[in-house]
Amino acid sequence: MMQRVACRSCGAEELDLVLSLGLQPLANALGTADGPASERFPLDLVFCRGCGLMQTAQTMPPERLFSDYPYFTSVADTMVDHARQLVGRLISERALTADDLVIEIGSNDGYLLQFYQARGIPVLGIEPSANLVEAARRSYGIASLARFFDQDVAEELRQAGRRAAVIHAHNVFGHVPSPRAFAGAMARLLRPDGVAVIEVPYVKDLIDGVQFDTIYHEHFSYFSLTSLEPIWAAASLMLADVERIAIHGGSLRLLVVPAGRGTASPRVAALLAEEARWGATDPAFYAGFASGVTRLGTELRELLLELKRQGKRIAGYGASAKGSVLLNHFGIGHELIDFVVDRAPAKQGRLIPGTLIPVVPPQALVERMPDYLLLLVRNIATEILAQQREYREAGGRIIIPVPRIEIL
């Protein structure tokens, strides 16, 4: 692990501490009953006064984080539906044909590229996790490179004549240690008339929604549009359009093209002006975040302890990275949570990192009928609530912990 003393984007050394999460296990490093205790590492969130980028003060080697990844996007219907709609829109708007190539960086298990392939449009995934590359091949027949995307990969594909009409990078831009180098490599791979579609969680929604559970070692950066602008400029790219979308608790969808290709949508200037008003580059905007997290943790622990005193049984839904961060930062373990259910077979039979809480299949909810279910995947809450109709009709109650505690 490397401790940063300068911004990972602009290099400025004025970094203000926003939130310390103390010592955290790697959020996706699910344990086993006979395995060693989870190793813990410092995790601090800092703000750059130079360019306004929120980022972790520590950098874990990406090989440690992503080489064997347990998150399969296809198990989340919300994410698959999101991908299906976006692909249909892009095929129509860009008039894509069998002569075009679509590349997804961080292609996971093929959840998005499958929809292009089904329409006869050539695809290529670039995904560092070998288990996900194999899943994409087995489930959808998606060809993928089992590599980290960088300048070398971009040059190899460019020299082979495989430049992209569309590049997708969904919830991956924040996972790279050097966003400017990543953007530069993406620019080399993009066709002159191509577009990169990038989705990143939005820092305004993170702060407003007390979404501290999205801060973990895999997520190096947290973006405002203001902090992204110099990244594109350094890579000879231009932000053509931006949308605020609801996915992942509030995200930005960015359409990025080679510099000089047309003019930017008025929405770009409008959002930049809005960020200037609320203070995207002002440390004062971020100053109250830590106290909000502390207050939420106190309230949640008090609630769970009181329910336990009443003899209630509590389970969790979602062996997610978000859940790991929440449970570890608030000191919630097996003494309060009996088990966690998750749809992903790769997670079942494991333990939540840093805890002894076992992960089991979802049918355990109606078999064991815990009184309360703590939702650890708030970003797909609507989907989970619909899935758990049987549990709720049988009397089960669901606790939503973020951004404020609700009991349904």
C-alpha positions in Angstrom: 0.0 0.0 0.0 1.2 3.5 -0.9 0.3 6.6 1.2 -0.3 9.5 -1.1 1.1 13.0 -0.4 -0.1 14.5 -3.7 -3.3 14.5 -5.7 -3.6 11.5 -8.0 -4.9 13.7 -10.8 -3.3 17.2 -10.7 -0.3 16.5 -8.4 -1.2 19.3 -5.9 -0.1 18.6 -2.4 -2.9 20.4 -0.5 -5.0 17.5 0.6 -7.6 18.0 3.3 -8.8 15.0 5.4 -12.6 14.6 4.9 -13.2 11.2 6.6 -11.2 8.5 8.2 -12.6 5.0 8.1 -9.7 3.7 10.2 -8.5 0.2 9.5 -10.7 -1.6 7.0 -10.4 -5.0 5.4 -10.5 -5.2 1.6 -14.2 -4.9 1.0 -14.5 -7.7 -1.5 -12.1 -10.1 0.3 -14.7 -12.5 1.5 -13.3 -14.9 4.2 -13.7 -18.6 4.9 -14.4 -20.4 8.1 -10.9 -22.0 8.2 -9.0 -19.0 6.7 -6.9 -16.4 8.4 -8.5 -13.3 9.9 -9.0 -10.4 7.4 -6.0 -8.2 7.0 -6.8 -4.5 7.6 -5.4 -1.4 6.0 -5.8 2.4 6.6 -8.6 4.0 4.6 -8.9 7.8 4.6 -10.8 10.1 2.2 -9.1 13.4 1.3 -10.0 16.4 -0.9 -7.6 18.2 -3.3 -7.7 22.0 -3.2 -6.0 22.1 -6.5 -8.6 20.4 -8.8 -11.4 19.5 -6.4 -10.9 15.7 -6.6 -12.0 13.6 -3.7 -9.8 10.5 -3.3 -8.4 7.9 -1.0 -5.2 8.8 0.7 -4.0 5.2 0.2 -3.4 3.3 -3.0 -3.6 -0.5 -2.9 -2.0 -2.4 -5.8 -4.8 -3.1 -8.4 -3.5 -6.7 -8.8 -4.4 -7.2 -5.1 -7.9 -5.9 -5.6 -9.1 -7.2 -8.9 -7.3 -10.3 -10.0 -10.1 -12.6 -8.6 -13.2 -10.6 -8.2 -16.4 -11.9 -6.5 -18.9 -9.3 -7.9 -20.9 -10.6 -10.9 -23.0 -7.7 -12.3 -25.5 -10.1 -13.9 -26.9 -11.1 -10.6 -28.4 -7.6 -10.2 -31.5 -7.2 -12.4 -31.3 -3.4 -11.9 -27.8 -3.3 -13.5 -28.7 -5.6 -16.4 -31.9 -3.6 -17.2 -29.8 -0.4 -17.0 -27.3 -1.9 -19.5 -30.0 -3.1 -21.9 -31.7 0.3 -22.1 -28.4 2.1 -22.6 -27.2 -0.2 -25.4 -30.5 0.1 -27.2 -30.2 3.9 -27.1 -26.6 3.9 -28.3 -27.3 1.5 -31.2 -30.1 3.8 -32.4 -28.3 7.2 -31.8 -25.0 6.1 -33.2 -26.5 4.0 -36.0 -24.1 1.1 -35.1 -23.6 -1.8 -37.5 -21.5 -4.9 -37.9 -18.7 -2.7 -39.1 -18.3 -1.0 -35.7 -16.5 -2.3 -32.6 -17.7 -1.7 -29.1 -15.2 -2.1 -26.2 -16.1 -2.2 -22.5 -13.3 -1.6 -20.0 -14.1 -3.4 -16.8 -16.5 -5.7 -18.7 -17.2 -7.9 -15.7 -19.2 -11.0 -16.7 -20.5 -9.7 -20.0 -23.7 -8.2 -18.6 -23.6 -5.2 -21.0 -21.7 -6.4 -24.1 -24.2 -9.3 -24.5 -26.8 -6.8 -25.8 -24.5 -5.5 -28.5 -23.5 -9.0 -29.5 -27.1 -10.1 -29.8 -27.6 -7.4 -32.3 -24.6 -8.5 -34.4 -22.3 -5.7 -33.4 -18.7 -6.8 -32.7 -17.6 -6.5 -29.0 -14.5 -6.9 -26.9 -14.3 -6.9 -23.1 -11.2 -5.8 -21.2 -11.4 -7.2 -17.7 -8.5 -8.0 -15.3 -10.4 -10.7 -13.3 -9.8 -14.1 -14.9 -12.9 -15.6 -13.2 -15.1 -12.9 -14.8 -13.5 -13.3 -18.2 -14.4 -17.0 -18.1 -17.9 -16.2 -16.9 -18.5 -13.8 -19.8 -17.2 -16.4 -22.3 -19.3 -19.2 -20.8 -22.5 -17.3 -20.3 -22.6 -15.1 -23.3 -19.8 -16.0 -25.6 -18.1 -12.7 -25.0 -14.4 -12.4 -26.0 -12.4 -10.6 -23.4 -8.8 -9.7 -22.6 -7.8 -10.7 -19.1 -5.7 -7.6 -18.6 -5.7 -4.3 -16.8 -6.4 -1.6 -19.3 -3.5 0.8 -19.9 -1.5 2.5 -22.6 0.1 -0.8 -23.7 -3.2 -2.5 -24.2 -4.6 0.6 -26.1 -1.5 0.7 -28.4 -1.7 -3.1 -29.1 -5.3 -2.8 -30.1 -4.8 0.4 -32.1 -1.9 -1.2 -34.0 -4.1 -4.2 -34.8 -6.7 -1.9 -36.3 -9.2 -2.4 -33.5 -10.2 1.1 -32.6 -13.6 1.6 -31.0 -16.7 3.3 -32.2 -18.0 3.1 -28.6 -16.0 2.6 -25.4 -17.9 1.8 -22.2 -16.4 2.4 -18.7 -19.1 1.9 -16.1 -18.0 2.4 -12.4 -14.5 1.8 -13.5 -13.0 5.2 -13.8 -12.8 5.6 -10.0 -11.0 2.3 -9.7 -7.8 3.4 -11.5 -4.9 4.8 -9.6 -4.1 7.4 -12.3 -7.2 8.8 -14.0 -5.2 11.0 -16.4 -3.2 8.0 -17.7 -6.4 6.0 -18.0 -8.1 8.8 -20.0 -5.0 9.1 -22.2 -5.0 5.4 -23.0 -8.8 5.6 -23.8 -8.2 8.4 -26.2 -5.7 6.3 -28.1 -8.2 3.5 -28.5 -11.1 5.7 -29.6 -12.0 6.2 -33.3 -11.9 9.8 -34.5 -15.7 9.7 -34.7 -16.1 7.5 -31.6 -17.6 8.2 -28.2 -16.7 7.0 -24.7 -19.6 6.4 -22.3 -18.4 6.8 -18.8 -20.5 6.4 -15.6 -19.2 7.5 -12.2 -20.9 7.9 -8.8 -21.4 11.6 -8.3 -19.7 13.2 -5.3 -22.6 15.6 -4.7 -24.9 12.6 -4.1 -22.3 10.9 -2.0 -22.0 13.8 0.4 -25.7 14.7 0.4 -26.7 11.1 1.0 -24.1 10.2 3.6 -23.0 7.5 1.2 -19.8 6.7 3.1 -20.3 3.0 2.3 -19.1 3.6 -1.3 -15.7 4.5 0.1 -13.4 1.5 0.0 -9.9 0.6 -1.1 -11.0 -0.3 -4.7 -12.5 3.2 -5.2 -9.5 5.6 -5.6 -11.5 8.6 -6.8 -14.9 10.3 -6.3 -15.8 12.8 -9.0 -17.5 16.1 -9.5 -17.7 17.4 -13.1 -15.3 20.1 -12.1 -12.7 17.6 -11.1 -13.1 15.7 -14.3 -12.6 18.6 -16.7 -8.8 18.8 -16.4 -8.6 15.1 -16.9 -10.2 15.2 -20.3 -8.2 18.2 -21.3 -4.9 16.5 -20.4 -5.9 13.5 -22.7 -7.0 15.7 -25.7 -10.6 14.7 -25.0 -13.8 16.8 -24.8 -16.9 16.3 -22.6 -19.7 16.4 -25.2 -22.6 15.8 -22.8 -23.5 14.9 -19.2 -26.5 13.5 -17.5 -27.3 12.9 -13.8 -28.7 9.4 -13.4 -30.1 7.5 -10.5 -28.0 4.3 -10.7 -25.7 3.6 -7.7 -27.3 6.2 -5.5 -26.7 9.0 -8.0 -24.2 9.0 -10.8 -23.0 11.0 -13.8 -23.2 9.6 -17.3 -20.5 11.3 -19.4 -20.2 11.3 -23.2 -16.6 12.0 -24.1 -15.2 12.5 -27.6 -11.9 13.5 -29.2 -11.1 17.2 -28.7 -12.4 19.4 -31.5 -15.3 17.1 -32.5 -18.3 19.4 -32.4 -19.5 21.5 -29.4 -20.5 20.5 -25.9 -24.1 20.2 -24.9 -25.4 23.2 -22.8 -25.9 20.7 -20.0 -22.1 20.7 -19.4 -21.9 24.4 -18.7 -25.1 24.3 -16.7 -23.8 21.6 -14.3 -20.4 23.2 -14.0 -22.2 26.5 -13.0 -24.3 24.5 -10.5 -21.2 23.0 -9.0 -19.6 26.4 -8.6 -22.7 27.5 -6.6 -22.6 24.6 -4.2 -18.9 24.6 -3.9 -17.3 21.7 -5.7 -13.8 23.1 -5.0 -14.6 24.5 -1.6 -13.4 22.3 1.4 -16.3 23.8 3.4 -18.8 21.8 1.4 -17.3 18.5 2.6 -16.6 19.5 6.2 -19.7 18.1 7.8 -19.6 14.7 6.1 -17.6 12.9 8.9 -20.0 14.0 11.7 -23.0 12.8 9.6 -21.4 9.4 9.3 -20.7 9.2 13.0 -24.3 10.2 13.9 -25.7 7.5 11.5 -23.4 4.8 13.0 -24.5 5.7 16.6 -28.2 5.5 15.6 -27.9 2.2 13.7 -25.9 0.4 16.5 -28.4 1.6 19.1 -31.3 0.3 17.0 -29.7 -3.1 16.4 -28.7 -3.5 20.1 -32.2 -2.6 21.2 -33.7 -5.2 18.8 -31.3 -7.8 20.1 -32.3 -6.9 23.7 -35.9 -7.6 22.7 -34.9 -11.0 21.5 -35.2 -10.2 17.7 -33.2 -12.0 15.1 -31.5 -9.9 12.5 -30.1 -10.9 9.1 -28.6 -8.9 6.3 -29.1 -8.7 2.5 -26.2 -8.4 0.2 -22.5 -9.5 0.7 -21.5 -6.3 -1.0 -18.5 -4.0 -0.6 -20.9 -1.4 0.7 -22.1 -3.7 3.3 -18.6 -4.7 4.4 -17.6 -1.0 4.9 -20.8 -0.2 6.9 -20.5 -3.3 9.1 -16.8 -2.8 9.8 -16.8 0.9 10.3 -19.8 0.8 12.7 -18.5 -2.3 14.5 -21.4 -4.5 13.7 -20.5 -8.2 13.6 -22.0 -11.7 14.2 -23.2 -10.8 17.6 -25.8 -8.6 16.0 -26.3 -10.0 12.5 -27.0 -13.8 12.3 -26.3 -14.2 8.6 -26.3 -12.3 5.3 -28.0 -13.6 2.1 -26.7 -13.0 -1.4 -27.8 -14.3 -4.9 -24.2 -14.7 -6.1 -23.1 -18.4 -5.8 -19.5 -17.2 -5.6 -20.2 -15.4 -2.3 -22.2 -18.1 -0.6 -20.4 -20.2 2.0 -18.0 -17.3 2.7 -17.8 -14.7 5.4 -18.3 -10.9 5.3 -14.7 -9.4 5.4 -13.6 -8.5 8.9 -16.5 -10.3 10.6 -17.7 -13.9 11.3 -21.0 -13.3 9.5 -21.7 -16.2 7.1 -23.1 -15.6 3.6 -26.0 -18.0 2.6 -28.5 -18.2 -0.3 -31.6 -16.0 -0.3 -34.0 -18.8 0.4 -32.6 -18.8 4.0 -34.9 -15.8 4.7 -38.1 -17.6 4.4 -36.6 -20.8 5.9 -35.3 -19.1 9.0 -37.5 -16.0 9.0 -35.4 -13.5 10.9 -37.5 -10.7 12.3 -35.5 -7.9 10.6 -33.4 -7.7 7.5 -30.6 -5.1 7.2 -30.3 -3.9 3.6 -26.6 -3.8 2.7 -27.2 -3.0 -1.1 -29.1 0.2 -0.9 -28.2 1.0 -4.5 -30.7 -1.7 -5.7 -33.2 -1.3 -2.9 -36.2 -1.3 -5.1 -35.2 -4.6 -6.7 -34.6 -6.3 -3.4 -37.9 -5.1 -1.9 -39.7 -6.6 -4.9 -37.8 -9.8 -4.6 -38.6 -10.2 -0.9 -42.3 -10.0 -1.1 -42.8 -13.4 0.4 -40.5 -12.6 3.4 -42.3 -9.2 4.0 -45.8 -10.7 3.7 -44.8 -13.3 6.3 -44.0 -10.5 8.7 -40.4 -9.7 8.0 -39.3 -6.1 8.3 -36.5 -4.4 6.4 -34.1 -1.8 7.7 -32.6 0.6 5.2 -29.6 2.2 6.9 -28.4 4.9 4.5 -28.9 7.9 4.1 -31.2 7.7 7.1 -32.6 4.7 9.0 -36.0 3.5 7.8 -37.9 0.4 8.8 -40.3 -1.0 6.2 
